Amino acid sequence: MDKRFKHTLVAFKICPYCMKVLTIMCHKNVKFEIKFIEMHNKPDWFLKISPLEKVPILIIGEEVVLFESAAIMEYIDEITPPKLMSEDPIQKALDRAKFEYSNEIIKSLYQLIFSTEQEKFVKIKEWIIKRLKQMEEWLKDKKYINGNELSLVDLNFVPVFVVLNMLKPILLCDIMKDYKRLQNYGDSITSLPCAKTGRVPDYEFLMIDGIKNQNTVLFRSNPCYFNGPKSSHCCFFSK
C-alpha cells in the first residue's frame, strides 16, 4: 500500500462513535491499522494530533488527520464505491441531520447506562423513547431509513441498536416494545456482518464492568445479574 494512503484508526474500545467508523470500514473492506487508547490516560502523541482530544481520529499517511466520526465515515464512503451517501443535495443534507440525530440518541443512551441518579435515569429514558417514536415514523413502509436500500444513515444508527439490545436482558426496560418497525429495523442493521465486526469482541464485558464499577442505577436495579457468572451475560448480541 502507498504509505500516503495508509489508514490508521485511533479508537477507544467502548466508544460508540468509533463503532460507527469501524462499521463502515468493515462494510467497505477498507484495509487499516487500529490503535486503541484509554481516554482517562491519553498518550502525548494523541494529544498532539487530535484537535479536540477525542476519538475517533483517522490518520491518513503520515500527515493528514481526520476527526469527527461523520467526516471520517463520509471520507471512507467517497473512496470506496459504490457510495452509500446520496448525491442529491437535499437528501444529503437530510442525511447529515440524521447523523446528528443518531449522535444525540447515542449520547443519551450512554448517559442512561452510566447514570447513578434514579430521577435522571427516568428523564433520559423518557427523552429516548420520544426520539425512537420519531424514528418509527421515518420507517413507515421502508426497510431502512431512506427506503429499501442500505445507506450511510443506517450505519450511523448501528451503535444505537447495539446498546438497546444490550439493555434488554439487564432489566425490564425494553424501550422499543411499542415500536415494531423499529425492532425489525434494529434487527436488520445489527445482523449485518459489518455491525458484528465493527465492535471489539470484549465490548459487552467492558460495558458491564463500567456499569458495575460506577454503581449505576442499572447495577443497583439488578446486582445479582451483574455479579453472576460471565456466561450468563456473554450473549447480548446473539440472535
Steps between C-alpha positions, in 0.01 A plus 500: 500500500616852418601646837333827405164325523562267792209519745549483875193528720548616858214383720370426849350154537155595626464827308180483290634756252801279440257213448334703223830544318602139548163391361539682170866404468403136541204539262725653232786254564747781560848392608606680815699477818343579834647648815293485819555757770352555846309826528593546866868476405541655156854462363696813412525408132119486483455837672736656248307387194135488609351852471223433754693236694220256420465172313460389234768649286621358170861552405550494122860445400730685738355851500121514451282457808122478462284549808127469573330171413267644234789655306698176516200293389431727203867483399499120511178495299649735237811292439324163481226482235216432478413788728242464775447876521251662263626748239179701526573823695172496691522133591865545598403785734216295650738210553758716674229628732413140584869428570472761774167354613672165550777671695249654740332165562836329552611766746177461695522119501846513653377753756217257580733203536746678727250712694530475879185706573156343472320823408749578225474142375122526462516837321761377252299186432190708423701725267637199312153347458380822332793496260435136413137584426626741233716226351198270490329763284800518264476125444143490367487251212881487484764250598766766558486870585516615135315214336576137421874550443761537771644853529764675705226621735430142605860430594491808723219338697676166558637597846151609608362150450807324632441684828122449495554127451737501794238659725237234442632225731622738771160610627143534381585802293424412141438854383423379149206281605241726333701549182478188284645656187792628701562157650513347152728777381732454797515125435583566134789736555654323801497171308714649222846340495660845532295574814641189665861555396472872569516460876780353707446141626510607866264795454217360713731395785660843510156661513394267782812583698432871458138461612609310810799715592302824488217358715245610243121487516515197270737318733301583813180383331636149447837437671455123486495513123823698477676292765401171341731279296627652177326232303163639610554827320739424218239483225340843493525513125419144411199429288 
